[in-house]
Amino acid sequence: MSVYTHLTHTEIEQILSGYDLGHLISFKGIESGVENTNYFLDVEKDGVRQRYVLTLFEYQPASALPFFIDYTDELKTHGLPVPNPVRDKKGHALQSVKDKPTLIVQCFPGEHPDHKKLSLDQCEQIGEMLGKIHLAGMNSTLHQENHRGVSWLNDQKERLVPLLSQDDSLCMAQQWNNISTSLQTFSDLPTGLIHGDLFHNNVLFDGGKISAVIDFYQACSDWLVYDLAVTVNDWCLEEGLELSSQKQNALIDAYTKIRPLTHEEKTAWPVMLRLAAFRFWVSRLITFIHPESQMDDKHQESLIRAFLDPDEFKNMLILRSNQHVLK
């Protein structure tokens, strides 16, 4: 189970004493976490039960979190279903528990969609939702550098190439050279705040409709069409990692009804799909095989149990070399 910082019932009660949420009924560690510790908290107030998620950030510094708090607050004011952090009795969202930055957010109803059975309707819904997220972010005064953007990818490429097999090293070097060269031809791609990680397991559906978009901890300022490519690469797959043209068209059509794409974005589409695949190939490699820094044995063991195959995105990257510009 991916719980690196263990808390007792008494310790969680002490945390909740600073809030006006009610008293703790039960708690449970969340197994699906990879980088952070997460607990479900079941709380009762005035006879009404409510579930919250307590997150302890194992590696992210406290200084990085105010942006995410402010960003989800802004999205909430736009009527979007996002889990903005709960404030304590003093109005503070960010806490410190066992020297770890900590947030509590409301738990939304619903389930993650089945990745193997994503429907056209679900693709349309996420396309529309992403358009609304981008539209809200374009008008925001907030800014957050993409710490896993082009510069970081270039640095990681230099670090990883000597560590990989000969075939993978050659693939990575050639693909990055092609991607970075292509990116230099675009100078006017719209930017704004993006989710950065809008995979199916960061969305909940309840009654056939999106009930929440969660996990904004990769959010940053970057190209909007890149975020669209990240989403399409996950939501629109067929067997063998090819893209379903029907699902891609459904998602993009729904998105463009909210925010139309520019001519340059349509032209950049093939390289954005490859950039998105390259980014997650690299991040999986460094998370599960070649970490940037050493981590404790317990954390490393949990990562191995939660292993996600980097080759999935390497193969996707190769397949995306035959994509065409959008019409």
SULZI-V802324 format. One record per residue. PSI is psi as a letter, one per 40 degrees, with the letter a starting at -180 (* if undefined). Layout:
BEGIN
PSI  PSI
END
This chain:
BEGIN
h  g  h  d  h  h  i  i  d  d  d  d  d  d  d  d  d  e  i  f  e  a  i  h  d  i  i  h  i  h  d  e  i  d  d  i  h  i  i  h  h  h  i  h  h  f  e  h  i  i  h  i  h  h  h  h  h  d  d  h  i  d  d  e  d  d  d  d  d  d  d  d  d  d  d  d  e  e  e  i  g  i  g  i  i  h  i  a  e  e  e  h  d  h  i  h  h  f  f  h  h  h  i  h  i  i  h  i  i  i  i  i  i  h  d  e  f  h  i  d  d  d  d  d  d  d  d  d  d  d  d  d  d  d  d  d  d  d  e  i  e  i  h  h  i  h  e  f  a  d  d  d  d  d  d  d  d  d  d  d  d  e  e  i  i  d  d  d  d  d  d  d  d  d  d  d  d  d  d  d  d  d  d  e  e  h  e  f  h  h  i  a  h  i  d  e  f  g  i  d  e  f  i  i  h  h  f  e  i  h  d  i  h  i  g  f  e  e  i  a  h  a  h  d  d  d  d  d  d  d  d  d  d  d  e  f  i  i  h  e  e  i  h  h  d  d  d  d  d  d  d  d  d  d  d  e  d  d  h  i  i  i  d  d  d  d  d  e  d  d  d  d  d  d  d  d  d  d  d  d  d  d  d  d  d  d  d  e  d  g  i  d  i  i  i  i  d  d  d  d  d  d  d  d  d  f  h  h  h  d  d  d  d  d  d  d  d  d  d  e  e  e  i  i  i  i  *
END
